[in-house]
Amino acid sequence: MKLLVIHQNFPGQFRHVVLAAIDRRYEVLAIGRDTAPGIAEVKIYRYRAASRAPGDIHPYLTRYEQAVTDGQKVLEILRRLKHSGYRPDVILAHPGWGETLFVKDVYPDTPLVHYCEYYYRAQGADSGFDPEFPRAPRDSSRLRILNSLHLLNLEQCDIAIAPTRWQRSLFPAAYQSAIRVIHEGVIQSSNLAKAGAVRLPNGVELRAGQPIVTYVARNLEPYRGFHSFMRAIPHIQAECPDAQIIIVGGDDVSYGCKPVGYANWRSRMEAEVSFDDSRVHFTGKLPYQTYRAVLECSKVHVYLTYPFVLSWSLLEAMASGCVVVASDTAPVREVIVDGHNGMLVDFFDHHGIAKRIAKVLDSVDEYDCLRSAAKLTASRFDVAYGTKHYFDVFESAMFGHLKKQPARQFDREI
């Protein structure tokens, strides 16, 4: 089978699917931006993201124009590929940046599978969730225009996939029954080399059994509750002065905006919060094996998020047997049942967050049942299961059987 994967940051969410496709001896080709990390085994055709001077277009349309321009760049790559004789059997794409707007102009009969990650809402999701950063009065209008791109994507794809039921529920009701819920999966700890200790970049050595608290985000920012966690640190240290607090993540912005007057959210929060920095370790972004080793040593892991897309790090922490203290927000509630396989806390209650963490740190084996239940929950997100369901979709699409299958067949219980 010839699989074409389109993702501006290839491989992005498709890493596990692509690697599994290679193992299955699929012929995999990719299209992504010139900044995409890529995968060594996959040939990638790159394009440079659109850039223009602001001022000549309505601000609501800036991202839309970039999407159209990037879509045209991908269109030219596709035309060259088709002219060279390339015919993919299936196209898998993340359409959020406009790259697939014109795919059907080149390959009208090739099944197009879209990863439907997020449909914006003016209320009831991330927008307006945090009163510390109130929504701009015109945000509702801006989001409507942005969502029109996602509606175009839904109209032209043959198959739509969302990773959680809540993320699917954000899309208009008319489309929800056509969106399959398939999480791509995470690597289970049983498939990784065991590490009883790990050395951080600053030379500090961590060992399992120590009072270790971990917090992980791609970038340290409010969308992932970084400000709430930082405000909890002095209270954690007051109750558990020996705790080692490990904060993994970069200083860029993945979602939202940079803080006014500061280079990043880390410097913004360090200016606000006083704590013993000898026991708080900012590691930056870590190599994957090192990051997973840190989780293996962790006694309690903190996962905070706006109602937004679910992070792999939550599932990886559960797979590592961490006691997880997580925000009582969607879609976290699809994964964690309070008191059964983790603890749910108020996203904004940094005192309450600290108390839950301290309670776990002070315990001996009271929370072993939560650890075991967390690992069992995470096993349902094994990458082998996730990729299998993707391949079921590919094969059904390629052989023309998709419309004969009920949508619920592809939904996986969490």
Residue pairs with C-beta under 8 A, 6 or more apart in sequence:
1 21
1 26
1 27
1 89
1 90
1 394
1 395
1 398
2 26
2 27
2 29
2 86
2 87
2 88
2 89
2 90
3 21
3 26
3 27
3 28
3 29
3 88
3 89
3 90
3 91
3 92
3 394
4 28
4 29
4 30
4 31
4 88
4 90
4 91
4 92
5 11
5 14
5 17
5 18
5 28
5 29
5 30
5 31
5 42
5 91
5 92
5 93
6 30
6 31
6 32
6 74
6 91
6 92
6 93
6 94
6 99
6 100
6 103
7 13
7 14
7 30
7 31
7 32
7 36
7 93
7 94
7 99
8 32
8 33
8 36
8 49
8 70
8 94
8 97
8 99
9 32
9 33
9 35
9 36
9 37
10 30
10 31
10 32
10 36
10 37
10 38
10 39
10 42
10 44
11 18
11 30
11 36
11 37
11 38
11 39
11 42
12 94
13 94
13 115
13 117
13 163
13 184
14 92
14 94
14 115
14 184
15 39
16 184
16 185
16 187
16 383
16 386
16 387
17 92
17 184
17 386
17 387
17 390
18 28
18 30
18 39
18 42
19 39
20 383
20 387
20 390
20 391
21 28
21 391
22 28
22 41
22 42
24 391
28 41
28 42
29 42
29 43
29 44
29 45
29 81
29 86
29 88
30 36
30 38
30 39
30 42
30 43
30 44
30 45
31 44
31 45
31 46
31 47
31 74
31 77
31 78
31 99
32 38
32 44
32 45
32 46
32 47
33 46
33 47
33 48
33 49
34 46
34 47
34 48
34 49
35 49
36 44
36 46
38 44
45 77
45 81
47 70
47 73
47 74
47 77
48 73
49 66
49 70
50 65
50 66
50 69
50 70
50 73
52 65
52 66
54 62
57 65
59 142
60 141
60 142
60 145
60 146
61 145
63 146
63 149
64 98
64 145
64 146
64 148
64 149
66 97
66 98
67 97
67 98
67 101
67 149
68 98
68 101
69 98
70 97
70 98
70 99
71 98
71 99
71 100
71 101
71 102
72 102
74 99
74 100
74 102
74 103
75 101
75 102
75 103
75 105
75 106
78 102
78 103
78 106
78 107
79 106
82 106
82 107
87 107
87 110
88 107
88 110
89 110
89 111
89 394
89 398
90 110
90 111
90 113
90 394
90 397
90 398
91 100
91 103
91 107
91 110
91 111
91 112
91 113
92 113
92 115
92 390
92 394
93 99
93 100
93 103
93 112
93 113
93 114
93 115
94 114
94 115
94 117
95 101
95 114
95 115
95 116
95 150
95 153
95 157
96 117
96 118
96 149
96 150
96 153
98 149
100 112
100 114
100 153
100 156
100 157
101 152
101 153
101 156
103 110
103 112
103 156
104 112
104 156
111 158
111 159
111 394
111 397
111 398
111 402
112 156
112 157
112 158
112 159
113 157
113 158
113 159
113 160
113 161
113 393
113 394
113 397
114 153
114 154
114 157
114 159
114 160
114 161
115 161
115 162
115 163
116 150
116 153
116 154
116 160
116 161
116 162
116 167
116 168
116 171
116 179
117 162
117 163
117 167
117 309
118 167
118 170
118 308
118 309
119 147
119 150
119 170
119 171
119 172
120 126
120 127
120 143
120 146
120 147
120 150
120 170
121 127
121 143
121 170
122 128
122 135
122 139
122 140
122 143
122 144
124 307
125 170
125 306
125 307
125 308
125 330
126 223
126 255
126 306
126 307
126 308
127 135
127 139
127 140
127 143
128 134
128 135
128 139
129 306
129 307
129 329
130 222
130 306
130 348
132 222
132 227
133 222
133 256
136 142
150 171
151 172
154 160
154 171
154 175
154 178
158 397
158 402
159 180
159 393
159 397
159 402
160 175
160 178
160 179
160 180
161 179
161 180
161 181
161 182
161 390
161 393
161 410
162 168
162 171
162 179
162 180
162 181
162 182
163 181
163 182
163 183
163 184
163 309
163 310
164 181
164 183
164 310
164 331
164 334
164 414
165 181
165 331
165 334
165 411
165 414
166 307
166 330
166 331
166 334
167 309
167 310
167 331
168 176
168 179
168 181
169 176
171 179
177 407
178 407
179 407
180 389
180 393
180 407
180 410
180 411
181 410
181 411
181 412
182 386
182 389
182 390
182 393
182 410
182 411
182 412
183 381
183 386
183 412
183 414
184 383
184 386
184 387
184 390
185 381
185 382
185 383
185 384
185 385
185 386
185 387
186 312
186 315
186 316
186 319
186 378
186 381
186 382
186 383
187 292
187 316
187 319
187 383
188 319
188 378
188 379
188 382
188 383
189 292
189 296
189 319
189 320
189 321
189 375
192 289
192 292
193 289
194 296
195 292
195 293
195 296
195 297
196 207
196 208
196 296
196 297
197 205
197 206
197 207
197 208
197 297
198 205
198 206
198 290
198 293
198 294
198 296
198 297
199 205
199 206
200 206
200 246
200 281
200 283
200 294
201 283
201 284
201 286
202 281
202 283
204 244
204 281
206 212
206 244
206 246
206 294
206 297
207 297
208 296
208 297
209 299
210 244
210 297
210 299
211 240
211 242
211 243
211 244
211 299
211 361
212 243
212 244
212 246
212 297
212 298
212 299
212 300
213 236
213 243
213 244
213 245
213 246
213 298
213 299
213 300
213 301
213 302
213 357
213 361
214 246
214 247
214 248
214 294
214 295
214 298
214 300
214 301
214 302
214 317
214 322
215 226
215 229
215 245
215 246
215 247
215 248
215 249
215 301
215 302
215 303
216 247
216 248
216 249
216 291
216 295
216 301
216 303
216 311
216 313
216 317
217 224
217 226
217 248
217 249
217 311
217 313
218 224
218 249
218 250
218 254
218 285
218 311
219 249
219 250
219 251
219 252
219 253
219 254
220 226
220 247
220 249
220 250
220 251
220 264
220 265
220 266
221 253
221 254
221 255
221 256
221 265
222 256
222 265
222 306
223 254
223 255
223 256
223 305
223 306
223 308
224 249
224 255
224 304
224 305
224 306
224 311
225 302
225 303
225 304
225 305
225 306
225 327
225 347
226 249
226 265
226 266
226 269
226 304
227 265
227 269
228 304
228 347
228 348
228 349
228 350
228 353
229 247
229 302
229 304
229 350
229 353
230 269
230 270
230 272
230 273
231 269
231 272
231 273
231 350
232 302
232 350
232 351
232 353
232 354
232 357
233 245
233 273
233 275
233 280
233 354
234 273
234 274
234 275
235 350
235 351
235 354
235 355
235 358
236 243
236 245
236 354
236 357
236 358
237 243
237 245
237 275
237 276
237 279
239 354
239 355
239 358
239 361
239 362
240 357
240 358
240 361
240 362
241 276
241 279
242 279
243 279
243 357
243 361
244 279
244 281
245 279
245 280
245 281
246 281
246 283
246 294
246 298
247 280
247 281
247 282
247 283
248 283
248 284
248 285
248 286
248 291
248 294
249 284
249 285
250 284
250 285
251 263
251 264
251 265
251 266
251 284
252 264
253 264
253 265
255 308
258 264
258 265
259 265
259 268
261 268
262 268
262 271
266 282
283 294
286 294
292 316
292 320
295 301
295 316
295 317
295 320
295 322
296 320
296 321
298 317
298 320
298 322
299 322
299 323
299 360
299 361
300 322
300 323
300 324
300 325
300 357
300 360
300 361
301 317
301 320
301 322
301 323
301 324
301 325
302 324
302 325
302 326
302 353
302 357
303 311
303 313
303 314
303 317
303 324
303 325
303 326
303 327
303 332
304 326
304 327
304 347
304 353
305 311
305 326
305 327
305 329
305 332
305 347
306 329
306 347
307 329
307 330
307 331
309 331
310 331
310 332
310 334
310 335
314 324
314 326
314 332
314 335
314 336
315 335
315 378
315 381
316 378
317 324
317 374
318 324
318 335
318 341
318 342
318 374
318 375
318 377
318 378
319 374
319 375
319 378
319 379
319 381
321 371
321 372
321 374
321 375
322 371
322 374
323 342
323 343
323 360
323 367
323 370
323 371
323 374
324 336
324 341
324 342
324 343
324 374
325 342
325 343
325 345
325 353
325 356
325 357
325 360
326 332
326 336
326 342
326 343
326 344
326 345
327 344
327 345
327 346
327 347
328 338
328 344
328 345
328 346
328 347
329 347
332 344
333 344
334 414
335 341
335 377
335 414
336 342
336 343
336 344
336 377
338 344
339 370
340 370
340 373
341 370
341 373
341 374
341 376
341 377
342 370
342 374
343 356
343 360
343 370
345 352
345 353
345 356
346 352
346 353
360 367
377 414
380 412
380 413
380 414
381 414
385 412
389 410
389 412
392 410
393 402
393 410
396 402
396 405
